[in-house]
């Protein structure tokens, strides 16, 4: 995982807390579950042991992934964001040129993306297409359903 992960400070702190919890609580619990299952006899026919080992493997994969995200994280400060063009953490007001519907999205990292809250990932088709655009630009966004045209109406924080 070599890509930079842009996150806000509160998201970075939440990731560190989540990693600490996995290492200090979940990992010992997984080890204990394996030990308890091992005590129940023949490991070849012990479904509980297999399930505990699988759960431990998934936990270790999550820990490794989160360590990678944290190691490549770059904390963004909202006070230093340039609103003359679309960049990560900016809020972009758009008009769908086909439907004339207005929408506002905040461009965020993959970790913070939540469409219900109007937060789209910088790596999504819309997010990628909007980066670097200025007010008045018309953007063609290729999505699975076809091509959408959006006009950038406003850029704020």
C-alpha positions in Angstrom: 0.0 0.0 0.0 2.0 2.9 -1.3 -0.7 5.4 -2.1 -1.1 8.3 0.2 -4.3 8.3 2.3 -5.6 11.8 2.9 -7.6 12.0 6.2 -8.7 14.6 8.6 -7.2 14.6 12.1 -10.3 13.2 13.8 -10.4 10.3 11.3 -6.7 9.6 11.9 -7.2 9.5 15.6 -10.2 7.1 15.2 -8.0 4.8 13.1 -5.3 4.8 15.8 -7.9 4.0 18.5 -9.4 1.2 16.3 -5.9 -0.3 15.8 -5.1 -0.1 19.5 -8.4 -1.8 20.3 -7.7 -4.6 17.8 -4.2 -5.2 19.2 -4.9 -4.9 22.9 -8.4 -6.5 23.1 -9.4 -8.4 20.0 -6.0 -10.1 19.4 -5.8 -11.6 23.0 -9.4 -12.6 22.7 -8.7 -14.5 19.5 -5.7 -16.2 21.0 -7.8 -17.2 24.0 -10.6 -18.6 21.7 -8.0 -20.7 19.9 -6.5 -22.0 23.2 -10.0 -23.0 24.5 -10.9 -24.8 21.2 -7.5 -26.6 21.3 -8.3 -28.0 24.7 -11.4 -29.7 23.3 -9.5 -32.5 21.6 -8.6 -33.7 18.1 -7.8 -30.6 16.0 -8.5 -32.4 12.7 -12.2 -32.6 13.4 -12.6 -29.5 15.6 -14.8 -26.9 13.8 -14.5 -24.5 16.7 -10.7 -24.5 16.4 -10.9 -23.9 12.6 -13.4 -21.1 13.1 -11.2 -19.5 15.8 -8.1 -19.8 13.6 -10.0 -18.2 10.6 -11.2 -15.4 12.8 -7.7 -14.7 14.0 -6.4 -14.7 10.4 -9.1 -12.1 9.5 -8.2 -10.0 12.5 -4.5 -10.0 11.6 -5.4 -9.0 8.0 -7.4 -6.1 9.3 -4.6 -5.0 11.6 -2.1 -5.2 8.8 -4.4 -3.2 6.5 -5.0 -0.5 9.1 -1.3 -0.3 10.0 -0.7 0.3 6.2 -3.3 3.0 6.1 -2.0 4.8 9.1 1.6 4.5 7.9 0.7 6.2 4.6 -1.8 8.7 6.1 -1.4 12.4 5.5 -3.4 14.6 7.8 -5.2 17.4 6.1 -5.8 20.7 7.8 -9.1 22.3 6.6 -7.9 25.8 7.3 -5.2 25.6 4.6 -7.5 24.4 1.7 -7.6 26.4 -1.5 -11.2 26.8 -2.6 -10.3 28.2 -6.1 -10.3 24.7 -7.4 -11.8 21.3 -6.4 -9.5 19.4 -4.1 -9.8 16.9 -1.3 -12.0 18.2 1.6 -13.7 20.8 -0.5 -17.5 20.9 -0.9 -18.6 21.1 -4.5 -22.0 22.3 -5.6 -22.9 20.8 -8.9 -25.7 20.9 -11.4 -26.5 17.7 -13.3 -26.8 19.1 -16.9 -29.1 16.3 -17.9 -31.6 16.5 -15.1 -30.9 20.1 -13.9 -30.8 18.7 -10.4 -28.4 20.4 -7.9 -26.2 18.3 -5.6 -23.4 19.1 -3.2 -20.6 16.6 -2.4 -17.6 16.8 -0.2 -14.5 15.2 -1.6 -12.9 13.0 1.0 -10.6 10.0 1.4 -11.9 6.4 0.8 -11.9 5.8 4.6 -14.3 8.8 5.2 -16.6 8.3 2.1 -20.3 8.1 2.9 -22.7 8.9 0.1 -25.7 9.3 2.5 -23.8 12.2 4.1 -22.8 13.6 0.7 -19.1 12.6 1.1 -17.7 11.0 -2.0 -14.3 9.4 -2.3 -11.5 11.2 -4.1 -11.0 7.9 -6.0 -14.6 7.5 -7.2 -15.4 8.3 -10.8 -17.1 11.6 -9.8 -14.3 12.5 -7.3 -11.6 11.8 -9.8 -13.3 13.8 -12.5 -13.8 16.9 -10.3 -10.3 17.2 -9.0 -8.7 20.5 -10.2 -11.8 21.9 -11.7 -12.9 25.5 -11.1 -16.3 27.2 -10.8 -18.0 27.2 -14.2 -16.3 24.1 -15.6 -18.5 21.4 -17.1 -17.2 17.9 -16.3 -18.0 14.6 -18.1 -18.1 11.8 -15.6 -18.1 8.2 -16.9 -20.1 6.0 -14.6 -21.4 2.4 -15.1 -24.7 3.8 -16.4 -23.1 6.0 -19.0 -21.7 9.6 -19.0 -23.0 12.3 -16.8 -22.4 16.0 -17.3 -22.0 18.2 -14.2 -21.4 22.0 -14.0 -19.3 23.2 -11.1 -21.4 25.9 -9.4 -19.5 26.5 -6.1 -16.5 25.3 -4.2 -16.4 25.8 -0.4 -15.0 24.2 2.7 
